[in-house]
């Protein structure tokens, strides 16, 4: 397995290593090409630029500072390895890189007539060409520039630049470049190996931990302190995924346990009372009626549970289409509240309703009534000994906000994001009632999500909770 891993040609480690080496080799090839094939051309171009620069400096000195002309030309000739001549009114000045030599008179003076002729035939004040001296194995660049004078007598500036062969230099550079290439390749090989290993190592660790996560181990933690921000972001995302998957796994287990409990209890009662009817109360109409009433009640409870689960599943899978219409939200709330009046009469509950006269919205009226009913039912369960429930409809810009307020024990802040989950238990003080399906708030969430409505809960422990949602006002 280790050998296979090392020879994985599609791995990031292998490809980083190969690509880095390829870039390094490519750079070295370019350097070899430039040094071996373009050095002569580059040297010649550089020499031409040097001659042009020197001619510009001499011209400037000749025009603006003639007293220093001789010293300036001598200095430039020595520094640049150039032969310089100036001719004016039949006088020829010679400047050479060497001390006390008149060799240029014999080597280059024969080219002066040609340079003067070319410049006279040209519409420019500068001409140049290359020529060879018979007894020398290299070419020389001949340059002539015409410098006009105020008295209309021309001054000719001649510069001769020997283009010495650079083959010996190239040979030396090749030998040095070979050594540099070997060292560079070794360094590049080692650096690529280290870099690819450092990058692939945290990815291999992520893969290992992800495999554990896929096998159901939600205690793994992905390292988000590597030197690479992309890997750190991936690790943080996976850490969040582990938390969410662990929570989802717990919710799934709770769901199975709670549904099993909710189904088991009524089924046990139905079976027990059916046996009682068969064995004991079959001939007693009064007891038979009581036992049948329990069976019907538990059957209704199971039916509600199954119906709520089916509805929730359809809404989560977006298999329910909304039947949108314009209706008065205040009338819808008042209609739902009317079904709770019996609790005011028999159990001492007190319902307070505050709303504008007309609150028209566009939504699925039946679904919104289901939301209101579920929120009211939730408030009735957890309103505490106060037994006062307030429903407000407020205008907020282009929206109507519905609030259902109770004064119960409230919900701890850490649990608020999770109360919309199926069968989520906050604590024993805020658990679901056995009389419900445990899916009320989940259904509320799905209906309001389908409406793209804002919703939420504000709660403080020992002060109560405010559940709210907002619908856009009809225009």
N, C-alpha and C positions, 0 to 999 in steps of 0.2 A: 504493500500500500504506500509506503514511503517513497519507493522508487517511482511509482506511478505518479505520485504527487509532484516529485521533482521534475518529471518529464512531461508535465502538463503544458503543452504548447499554447493553450488558450488561457492560461492563468495570467492574472495581472502582473505577478512577479516576473514571469518569463518574458512577457511582452514589454514591460518597462525596461528590463535588462537589455533586450535586443534593440529596442528603439533608442535607448541612450547610447549604446555602442555604435549603432548606425549613424547617429548624429555626430558622434565624436570622430568616426572614420571619415564621414563626409567633410567635416571641417578640415581634417588633415589632408584629404585629397585636394581640396581647394587650395590650401597653402602650398602643397607640392606643385600644383599646376601653375600658380602665380609665380613661384620662385624659379621653376625650371623653364617655363615657356614664355613668360611675359616680362622677365627681369630686364632683358635687353631693350625691349620696347619702352618699358617704364624708365630705364636709365636715359634713353635718348630723349624722351619727352621731358624728363626732368632737366636735362642739359639745355634744351631749347628754352624752357621757361626761365632757367637761370640766365641765359644770354639776354633774353628780353628784359629781365629785371635789371641786369647790369647796365644795359644800354639806356634804360630809363633814368637810372641814377646818374650816369655820366652826362646825359643830356641836361638834366636838371642842374648839375654842378656847372657845366659849361655856360649855361644861360645866366645863372643867378650868382655863382661864386667862382669865377674864372681863376682867381688867385690860388685856389686850392685844387685846381683841376688836375695838375700833374700828380700831386700826392694822393688824391682820391682814386685816380685811374690805377696808379701803381699798387695801391692797397687792394682794390677790387681784383686786379690781375693776379696778385699773389694768393688771395683768399679763395678765388674761384677757379684757379688753374686755367686761366684764359689768356690768349694773346690778343692784345688790344693795340690798334693803330688809329691815329687821327691825322687826317690830311686836310690842309687848308692853305690855299694860295701857294701851292707847290711845296709846302713844308710838311714833312711826314714825321710824326712822333711815334716811337715804338715802345711798347710796354710788354714785358714777358714775365712769366711766373718765376723763371730762374734768374739768379743774380749774374749781371755782367755777361750777357750773351746776346748775339745778334742773329741767332739761328732763324727767327721768323722772317728775316729779310730774304733768306734763300728759300725757305719752305713755302711761304705764303705770299710774298710780294708779287709773284707772277699772277695771282688771282685778282689783284686790285683792278686792273683794266676791265676785267670781265664783270666785276661787281658794279663798277661805275656805269658800264654800258647797260646792264640789266636794270639798274635803278633809273637811268635816263629813259629807258623804254617803258618803264612801269608807271602807272598812275598813282603808285603809292610811294611813300618815303622809306620803305623798308623792303629789303629782299634777302633771301637766304637760300642756300643749297648745300649739298654734301659733295665732297670730292675726296680723292685718294692721292697721296704722294707715292710715287712709284716704289721707293725703298722702305715704305712703312706698311704694316699689316693692319692698319685700321683707318677708318674714315675720319674726316674732319668737317665740322660744320662751319661754313663761311657765312658771315652775317654782315650786312651793310645798312647803315641808316644815314639818311640825308638830313643834316641839321641846317636850316636856313639862317642866314645872318641878316642883320639890319641893312648892310650895304650890298645885298643881293649876291654876295659871294658864297658859294656853298662850302660847307664843311662836311667831310665824309668820316663817319665813325665805322671802323672795321673791327670785327671781333671774330677770332678763330678759336673754336672749341674742339679739341681732339676728343673723338669718341672712342676711348680706350676699350678694348675687348673686356667683357666681364665674365668670360667663360671660367677663368680660374676662380673668380669669386663665386660663381654658381656651383662649381665643384665643391668648394669649401662649405657653402651653405647646404648642399645636398648631404654631405657627411654629417654636419651638425643636425640637419633636419631629420635624418634617419635615427639618430640617437634620441632626439626629441619625440619622434613618432613612437618609438618603442616604449619610452617612459610614459608618454601620454596614453597609449593604449592600455598599459598595465594599470595606470591610475584610473582610467575610464572604466576598465573591467571591474576593478575592485569597488569603485564608487557606485557603479550601476548595480552591482550585486548587493552592496549594503543598502542603497536607497530602495531597491525593489523589495528587499527583505523587510525593511522598516515599514514600508507601505502595506505590504501583503500580510504582515504578521497580525496587525489589529483586525484586518478583514477576515483572516482565518479564525481569530478568536470570536468575532461576531458570528461567523458561520457556525462555529461549534455551539455557542450559546443559543443561536436561533434554532438549531436542531433540538436542543433540550426544550426550548419553548414550544416547538411543534409537537413534542412528545408529552406536553401537558405540565412541564415544570415551570411555574410562573414565579419562582423565586430567583431566577437568574437576573443578573444586572450587567448591562452592557457598558464597557468602559468609554466614557466621554471626555477623557483627559489626554488624548493622544496629541501629537504635534500637528494633526491635520484637521482643519475645521470641518471639511466635508464629512469625514468619518465621525467626528464628534456630533455633528447634526444628525447623522444616521443613527448613532447610538442613542441620542436623546429621544429620537422618534420611536425607536424600538423599545426604550424603557417605558415610554408612555403607552405603547402598544401592549407591553407585558402587564402593566397595571390595569388597562382596560380589559384585556383578555381574562386576567385573573378575576376581575370584578364580574365580567360577563359569565365566567364559569361558575362563580358563586351564586349569581342570580339564577342561572340555569338550574343549579342544584336545588336552590330554594324554591324555584318554580315547580320543579318535579315533586319536591316534598310537599309543598303547599297544595298543589292540585291533587296530589294523592290523598292528602288529608281531607281536603274539601269534598272529594268524591267519596272517600271511604266513610266519613261520618254519616252523610245522608243515606248512603247505600245500606249501612249497618242498621240505621233506624228504620228504613223502609222494609228491610228483611225482617227485623224484629217485630215491627207492628203487623206486617203481613202474616207472620207466624202466629201472633196473638189473635188476629182476626180468625185465622184458621182453627186455632186450638181452643180459644177461650171466649172471644166476644162475637163469634159468628151469629149467635142467636140472640144477642143483646143489642138492640138497635142503638141505644145511647152510647155504649162503649165502642160499638163498631163505628159509629159516626166520629167519635173522638180519634180513634185509631186511624181511620181513613183521612181525617183532617191533617194529622201529622204526616201521613204518607204524601198527601197532595202538597203540603208545605215544603217538604224536603225535595219533592220532585220539581217544584217551581224553583227552588234554590239551585238544584243541579242544572236546570234548564237555563237559568240566568247566567250561571258560571260558564256553561258551554257557549251560550250566545255571545257573552262578552268576549270570550277568548276568540271566537270566530270573527267577531267584528274587529277586534284589535288586530288580528292577523291580516284581515283584508285591508285595513287602513295602512298597516305597515308595508304591505306589498303594493300599495297604490292601486288596489283593485276596486275601489269605491269611487264613484263619480259624484261630485257635489251637485245638488239641485239648487242652483242659486236663484234667489228672488229678493224683492224689496219687502221688508217688513219692519214693524215698529218694535225695537228692542225692549222698550219699557213694557209694552203689552206682553211680550214673551216672558219677561221676568215675572210680571204680575200673575200671569197664568200659572207658572210653575209654583210661585209662592202660595197660591190659593190651595194647592194640594197639601200644603204643610200646615194649614190653619187648624187642623184637628190636633196637632201637637201643641198649639197654643191653648186649646180648650182642655185637653186631657192631661198634658204633662208639664205645663208651665213654661213652654218656650215662648220667646218674644222675638218677633221678626220686625226689623225696621227697613223701610224701602225709601230711598231718595233718588229721584230721577227727574229730568226735564219732561215736559209734556210730550214732545215728539222727538223720537230718536230713531230715525229710519236708517237702516244699513242694508247692504247687499251681501247676502250670505245664504247658506243652507239652513233654513229656519229650524228644521227638525233636528239637525246635528247641533246647532247652537243651543237649542232647548235641552238637549242631552248634556251638553257641557254645563249649563247652569244647574240642571238637576243634580249632576254628579258633584259639583262644587258645594251646593247646598247640603246634599246628603253627607258629604265629608265634614262640613261645618257642624251639622247636627251631632255627629259622632264625637267631635272633639271640642265642643264649645265649653265644656266644663260645667261647674255648678252654676255659673252665671246664666247659662241658657239663653243668652242674647246674641242674635245674629243680625248683622247689618249688611244690606245690599245697596251699593251706590252705583249710579251711572253718571259719569262725568264727561263733559265735553273737553277734549284736548286737541286743539287745532282742527285737523280734518278727521279726527278719530273720536269714537266713543269708548270710554274705558269702563268696564264692569268690574266692581270689587265685591268680593264676598268675605266678610270680616267676622271672625269669632274671637272669643276671649278665653281660650283654653290655655293649655300648658305650653303651647308653642313648639317649635322645632329647633333643635340645635343647628347652628350655622353650618357645621361640617356636613350635615346630612341633607341640606336644602337641595343641592344639585341632583340628588338621587331619588327624591320622593316620587318622581314621575315614572320610575321603573316599576315593572310588574313585580308585585309581592315584596317590594323593598320594605324592610322593617327598620324603623328608626330606633325604637327602644320599646320597652314594655309599656311605657306611658304613651307612646304614639304608635301603637301597633294597629293593624287592621282589625276590624270587627268580624266576628264569625258570621254575622248576618249578611255580609257583602261578598262580592266575588274577589276583592283585592285588586281589581283592575281599573277602578274608577278614574284615578288620576292619569293612568297610562292612556286610557281612552280619550280623556280631555286633551292630553298632549298631542295625540295623533290627529284629532279633529281640528285643533287650532293650527297645527302644522300644515294640514291640507289647505287651510284658509290663508296661509302665510301671515298669520296673526301674531302679534307680540303677546307674550304671556309670561307669568312668573309668580313668585310668592315672596312676601316679606314677612318675616317671623322673628319674634323675640321670645326667649324662654320665659315662661310664667306670665306673659302678657298677651299672647294670642298670635293669630296668623291672618294675613290678608292675601287671598288668592285673587289674581286679576288677569284680564285679557283685554285686548283692544281690537276693535273692528273699524274699518274706514267708513265714515259717514256717507250716506247716499247723496249724490249731487243732482 
